[in-house]
């Protein structure tokens, strides 16, 4: 995940575009794609490297690619997918349950492509990243102490670290500890103590 802005322009060289592409993968996939995955993204990569499409267009297509969907959508609950989408495309955690519910309704009614396009076409995205900046984890004012805490947890989470079902907004409200990808009641110890 990126923590600093990475920008480009219309006149970027192919080397600069290749660098930007690696940064996009770092932010959105949280890793670089394997060779066989790059084959699936070949036409999209070529269009980006040749300057035929920009960052936003690339992101919209990456978000509906088999690679992204298989990694973040197919094995996730809708709410966890929403949380990851906010992280990848807006550089923040969802503010609260109201925002998650609105996004969940949009996702269910309109599908993944429309949901992600709405994030990338949003006024928030335009103000934060414009046309030439790769989304990154940004510092901002927090809506509440809970928003701060969710943001802090999510900023350090790698894909699947805290499972694929429950977003951070819910797991500590439910008094769960989901570190390691498995949710247990907070304070639960997997080690049994024996008394002699």
MIGULUM-305118 format. One record per residue (C-alpha): residue in three letters; x, y, z; residue number from 1. Coordinates in steps of 0.2 Angstrom, whole numbers, padded with zeros to 4 digits. Layout:
<recs>
<type=ALA, xx=X, yy=Y, zz=Z, seq=NUM> $
...
</recs>
This chain:
<recs>
<type=UNK, xx=0000, yy=0000, zz=0000, seq=1> $
<type=UNK, xx=0006, yy=0018, zz=-0004, seq=2> $
<type=UNK, xx=0008, yy=0031, zz=0009, seq=3> $
<type=UNK, xx=0014, yy=0045, zz=-0001, seq=4> $
<type=UNK, xx=0007, yy=0052, zz=-0018, seq=5> $
<type=UNK, xx=0015, yy=0046, zz=-0034, seq=6> $
<type=UNK, xx=0010, yy=0057, zz=-0049, seq=7> $
<type=UNK, xx=0013, yy=0057, zz=-0068, seq=8> $
<type=UNK, xx=0007, yy=0068, zz=-0082, seq=9> $
<type=UNK, xx=0002, yy=0067, zz=-0101, seq=10> $
<type=UNK, xx=0020, yy=0067, zz=-0107, seq=11> $
<type=UNK, xx=0026, yy=0053, zz=-0096, seq=12> $
<type=UNK, xx=0039, yy=0041, zz=-0104, seq=13> $
<type=UNK, xx=0036, yy=0022, zz=-0105, seq=14> $
<type=UNK, xx=0048, yy=0020, zz=-0090, seq=15> $
<type=UNK, xx=0039, yy=0032, zz=-0080, seq=16> $
<type=UNK, xx=0022, yy=0023, zz=-0084, seq=17> $
<type=UNK, xx=0030, yy=0006, zz=-0080, seq=18> $
<type=UNK, xx=0034, yy=0014, zz=-0063, seq=19> $
<type=UNK, xx=0017, yy=0021, zz=-0060, seq=20> $
<type=UNK, xx=0010, yy=0004, zz=-0065, seq=21> $
<type=UNK, xx=0020, yy=-0005, zz=-0051, seq=22> $
<type=UNK, xx=0013, yy=0008, zz=-0039, seq=23> $
<type=UNK, xx=-0005, yy=0005, zz=-0044, seq=24> $
<type=UNK, xx=-0002, yy=-0014, zz=-0041, seq=25> $
<type=UNK, xx=0006, yy=-0010, zz=-0024, seq=26> $
<type=UNK, xx=-0009, yy=0000, zz=-0019, seq=27> $
<type=UNK, xx=-0024, yy=-0010, zz=-0027, seq=28> $
<type=UNK, xx=-0018, yy=-0028, zz=-0027, seq=29> $
<type=UNK, xx=-0006, yy=-0025, zz=-0012, seq=30> $
<type=UNK, xx=0007, yy=-0034, zz=-0022, seq=31> $
<type=UNK, xx=0014, yy=-0036, zz=-0039, seq=32> $
<type=UNK, xx=0005, yy=-0048, zz=-0050, seq=33> $
<type=UNK, xx=0013, yy=-0065, zz=-0055, seq=34> $
<type=UNK, xx=0018, yy=-0068, zz=-0073, seq=35> $
<type=UNK, xx=0002, yy=-0078, zz=-0077, seq=36> $
<type=UNK, xx=-0009, yy=-0064, zz=-0070, seq=37> $
<type=UNK, xx=0000, yy=-0051, zz=-0080, seq=38> $
<type=UNK, xx=-0005, yy=-0061, zz=-0096, seq=39> $
<type=UNK, xx=-0023, yy=-0059, zz=-0091, seq=40> $
<type=UNK, xx=-0020, yy=-0040, zz=-0089, seq=41> $
<type=UNK, xx=-0009, yy=-0039, zz=-0105, seq=42> $
<type=UNK, xx=-0021, yy=-0028, zz=-0116, seq=43> $
<type=UNK, xx=-0025, yy=-0016, zz=-0101, seq=44> $
<type=UNK, xx=-0006, yy=-0014, zz=-0097, seq=45> $
<type=UNK, xx=-0001, yy=-0011, zz=-0115, seq=46> $
<type=UNK, xx=-0015, yy=0003, zz=-0116, seq=47> $
<type=UNK, xx=-0009, yy=0011, zz=-0100, seq=48> $
<type=UNK, xx=0010, yy=0010, zz=-0105, seq=49> $
<type=UNK, xx=0007, yy=0017, zz=-0122, seq=50> $
<type=UNK, xx=-0003, yy=0032, zz=-0114, seq=51> $
<type=UNK, xx=-0020, yy=0027, zz=-0122, seq=52> $
<type=UNK, xx=-0028, yy=0027, zz=-0105, seq=53> $
<type=UNK, xx=-0025, yy=0035, zz=-0089, seq=54> $
<type=UNK, xx=-0024, yy=0030, zz=-0071, seq=55> $
<type=UNK, xx=-0043, yy=0031, zz=-0068, seq=56> $
<type=UNK, xx=-0048, yy=0021, zz=-0083, seq=57> $
<type=UNK, xx=-0035, yy=0008, zz=-0078, seq=58> $
<type=UNK, xx=-0041, yy=0007, zz=-0061, seq=59> $
<type=UNK, xx=-0059, yy=0005, zz=-0066, seq=60> $
<type=UNK, xx=-0054, yy=-0010, zz=-0078, seq=61> $
<type=UNK, xx=-0042, yy=-0017, zz=-0065, seq=62> $
<type=UNK, xx=-0057, yy=-0017, zz=-0052, seq=63> $
<type=UNK, xx=-0067, yy=-0028, zz=-0063, seq=64> $
<type=UNK, xx=-0053, yy=-0040, zz=-0069, seq=65> $
<type=UNK, xx=-0054, yy=-0058, zz=-0064, seq=66> $
<type=UNK, xx=-0038, yy=-0055, zz=-0054, seq=67> $
<type=UNK, xx=-0045, yy=-0042, zz=-0043, seq=68> $
<type=UNK, xx=-0062, yy=-0050, zz=-0041, seq=69> $
<type=UNK, xx=-0055, yy=-0067, zz=-0037, seq=70> $
<type=UNK, xx=-0044, yy=-0059, zz=-0024, seq=71> $
<type=UNK, xx=-0055, yy=-0047, zz=-0015, seq=72> $
<type=UNK, xx=-0073, yy=-0050, zz=-0020, seq=73> $
<type=UNK, xx=-0076, yy=-0069, zz=-0023, seq=74> $
<type=UNK, xx=-0069, yy=-0074, zz=-0006, seq=75> $
<type=UNK, xx=-0076, yy=-0059, zz=0004, seq=76> $
<type=UNK, xx=-0092, yy=-0054, zz=0011, seq=77> $
<type=UNK, xx=-0099, yy=-0038, zz=0003, seq=78> $
<type=UNK, xx=-0095, yy=-0027, zz=0018, seq=79> $
<type=UNK, xx=-0077, yy=-0033, zz=0018, seq=80> $
<type=UNK, xx=-0076, yy=-0030, zz=-0001, seq=81> $
<type=UNK, xx=-0082, yy=-0012, zz=0002, seq=82> $
<type=UNK, xx=-0069, yy=-0009, zz=0015, seq=83> $
<type=UNK, xx=-0055, yy=-0015, zz=0004, seq=84> $
<type=UNK, xx=-0062, yy=-0005, zz=-0011, seq=85> $
<type=UNK, xx=-0062, yy=0011, zz=0000, seq=86> $
<type=UNK, xx=-0044, yy=0006, zz=0005, seq=87> $
<type=UNK, xx=-0038, yy=0003, zz=-0013, seq=88> $
<type=UNK, xx=-0047, yy=0017, zz=-0022, seq=89> $
<type=UNK, xx=-0051, yy=0031, zz=-0009, seq=90> $
<type=UNK, xx=-0036, yy=0028, zz=0002, seq=91> $
<type=UNK, xx=-0046, yy=0027, zz=0018, seq=92> $
<type=UNK, xx=-0058, yy=0017, zz=0029, seq=93> $
<type=UNK, xx=-0077, yy=0018, zz=0028, seq=94> $
<type=UNK, xx=-0082, yy=0032, zz=0040, seq=95> $
<type=UNK, xx=-0097, yy=0022, zz=0048, seq=96> $
<type=UNK, xx=-0110, yy=0009, zz=0046, seq=97> $
<type=UNK, xx=-0121, yy=0021, zz=0037, seq=98> $
<type=UNK, xx=-0108, yy=0023, zz=0023, seq=99> $
<type=UNK, xx=-0106, yy=0004, zz=0022, seq=100> $
<type=UNK, xx=-0125, yy=0001, zz=0021, seq=101> $
<type=UNK, xx=-0127, yy=0014, zz=0007, seq=102> $
<type=UNK, xx=-0112, yy=0006, zz=-0002, seq=103> $
<type=UNK, xx=-0119, yy=-0012, zz=0001, seq=104> $
<type=UNK, xx=-0135, yy=-0007, zz=-0007, seq=105> $
<type=UNK, xx=-0127, yy=0001, zz=-0022, seq=106> $
<type=UNK, xx=-0116, yy=-0015, zz=-0024, seq=107> $
<type=UNK, xx=-0130, yy=-0027, zz=-0023, seq=108> $
<type=UNK, xx=-0142, yy=-0017, zz=-0035, seq=109> $
<type=UNK, xx=-0129, yy=-0011, zz=-0048, seq=110> $
<type=UNK, xx=-0114, yy=-0023, zz=-0047, seq=111> $
<type=UNK, xx=-0096, yy=-0022, zz=-0044, seq=112> $
<type=UNK, xx=-0092, yy=-0011, zz=-0059, seq=113> $
<type=UNK, xx=-0104, yy=0002, zz=-0055, seq=114> $
<type=UNK, xx=-0100, yy=0002, zz=-0037, seq=115> $
<type=UNK, xx=-0081, yy=0005, zz=-0040, seq=116> $
<type=UNK, xx=-0084, yy=0017, zz=-0054, seq=117> $
<type=UNK, xx=-0094, yy=0027, zz=-0042, seq=118> $
<type=UNK, xx=-0080, yy=0028, zz=-0030, seq=119> $
<type=UNK, xx=-0067, yy=0032, zz=-0044, seq=120> $
<type=UNK, xx=-0079, yy=0045, zz=-0052, seq=121> $
<type=UNK, xx=-0083, yy=0053, zz=-0035, seq=122> $
<type=UNK, xx=-0079, yy=0071, zz=-0030, seq=123> $
<type=UNK, xx=-0069, yy=0064, zz=-0016, seq=124> $
<type=UNK, xx=-0058, yy=0055, zz=-0027, seq=125> $
<type=UNK, xx=-0056, yy=0069, zz=-0039, seq=126> $
<type=UNK, xx=-0051, yy=0081, zz=-0025, seq=127> $
<type=UNK, xx=-0039, yy=0069, zz=-0017, seq=128> $
<type=UNK, xx=-0030, yy=0062, zz=-0032, seq=129> $
<type=UNK, xx=-0036, yy=0071, zz=-0048, seq=130> $
<type=UNK, xx=-0031, yy=0063, zz=-0065, seq=131> $
<type=UNK, xx=-0013, yy=0060, zz=-0062, seq=132> $
<type=UNK, xx=-0010, yy=0053, zz=-0045, seq=133> $
<type=UNK, xx=-0011, yy=0035, zz=-0039, seq=134> $
<type=UNK, xx=-0023, yy=0033, zz=-0025, seq=135> $
<type=UNK, xx=-0013, yy=0031, zz=-0008, seq=136> $
<type=UNK, xx=-0017, yy=0030, zz=0010, seq=137> $
<type=UNK, xx=-0020, yy=0048, zz=0015, seq=138> $
<type=UNK, xx=-0020, yy=0057, zz=0032, seq=139> $
<type=UNK, xx=-0036, yy=0066, zz=0035, seq=140> $
<type=UNK, xx=-0048, yy=0073, zz=0049, seq=141> $
<type=UNK, xx=-0057, yy=0059, zz=0057, seq=142> $
<type=UNK, xx=-0076, yy=0059, zz=0059, seq=143> $
<type=UNK, xx=-0075, yy=0050, zz=0076, seq=144> $
<type=UNK, xx=-0063, yy=0041, zz=0088, seq=145> $
<type=UNK, xx=-0070, yy=0025, zz=0080, seq=146> $
<type=UNK, xx=-0066, yy=0032, zz=0063, seq=147> $
<type=UNK, xx=-0048, yy=0035, zz=0068, seq=148> $
<type=UNK, xx=-0047, yy=0017, zz=0076, seq=149> $
<type=UNK, xx=-0054, yy=0009, zz=0060, seq=150> $
<type=UNK, xx=-0042, yy=0019, zz=0049, seq=151> $
<type=UNK, xx=-0027, yy=0014, zz=0060, seq=152> $
<type=UNK, xx=-0031, yy=-0004, zz=0059, seq=153> $
<type=UNK, xx=-0035, yy=-0005, zz=0040, seq=154> $
<type=UNK, xx=-0019, yy=0005, zz=0036, seq=155> $
<type=UNK, xx=-0009, yy=-0009, zz=0043, seq=156> $
<type=UNK, xx=-0019, yy=-0023, zz=0036, seq=157> $
<type=UNK, xx=-0013, yy=-0034, zz=0022, seq=158> $
<type=UNK, xx=-0026, yy=-0043, zz=0011, seq=159> $
<type=UNK, xx=-0034, yy=-0057, zz=0022, seq=160> $
<type=UNK, xx=-0024, yy=-0053, zz=0038, seq=161> $
<type=UNK, xx=-0041, yy=-0051, zz=0047, seq=162> $
<type=UNK, xx=-0051, yy=-0063, zz=0037, seq=163> $
<type=UNK, xx=-0063, yy=-0060, zz=0023, seq=164> $
<type=UNK, xx=-0079, yy=-0059, zz=0031, seq=165> $
<type=UNK, xx=-0080, yy=-0045, zz=0045, seq=166> $
<type=UNK, xx=-0073, yy=-0027, zz=0042, seq=167> $
<type=UNK, xx=-0063, yy=-0019, zz=0056, seq=168> $
<type=UNK, xx=-0078, yy=-0008, zz=0059, seq=169> $
<type=UNK, xx=-0088, yy=-0023, zz=0065, seq=170> $
<type=UNK, xx=-0075, yy=-0035, zz=0073, seq=171> $
<type=UNK, xx=-0070, yy=-0024, zz=0088, seq=172> $
<type=UNK, xx=-0088, yy=-0018, zz=0090, seq=173> $
<type=UNK, xx=-0093, yy=-0037, zz=0092, seq=174> $
<type=UNK, xx=-0078, yy=-0039, zz=0104, seq=175> $
<type=UNK, xx=-0069, yy=-0050, zz=0092, seq=176> $
<type=UNK, xx=-0050, yy=-0052, zz=0088, seq=177> $
<type=UNK, xx=-0048, yy=-0056, zz=0070, seq=178> $
<type=UNK, xx=-0029, yy=-0055, zz=0069, seq=179> $
<type=UNK, xx=-0022, yy=-0069, zz=0059, seq=180> $
<type=UNK, xx=-0038, yy=-0071, zz=0048, seq=181> $
<type=UNK, xx=-0048, yy=-0080, zz=0061, seq=182> $
<type=UNK, xx=-0061, yy=-0071, zz=0072, seq=183> $
<type=UNK, xx=-0062, yy=-0076, zz=0090, seq=184> $
<type=UNK, xx=-0069, yy=-0068, zz=0106, seq=185> $
<type=UNK, xx=-0057, yy=-0054, zz=0112, seq=186> $
<type=UNK, xx=-0046, yy=-0061, zz=0126, seq=187> $
<type=UNK, xx=-0048, yy=-0079, zz=0119, seq=188> $
<type=UNK, xx=-0032, yy=-0089, zz=0120, seq=189> $
<type=UNK, xx=-0030, yy=-0104, zz=0109, seq=190> $
<type=UNK, xx=-0017, yy=-0111, zz=0122, seq=191> $
<type=UNK, xx=-0025, yy=-0122, zz=0135, seq=192> $
<type=UNK, xx=-0018, yy=-0121, zz=0152, seq=193> $
<type=UNK, xx=-0016, yy=-0137, zz=0162, seq=194> $
<type=UNK, xx=-0018, yy=-0138, zz=0180, seq=195> $
<type=UNK, xx=-0007, yy=-0151, zz=0190, seq=196> $
</recs>
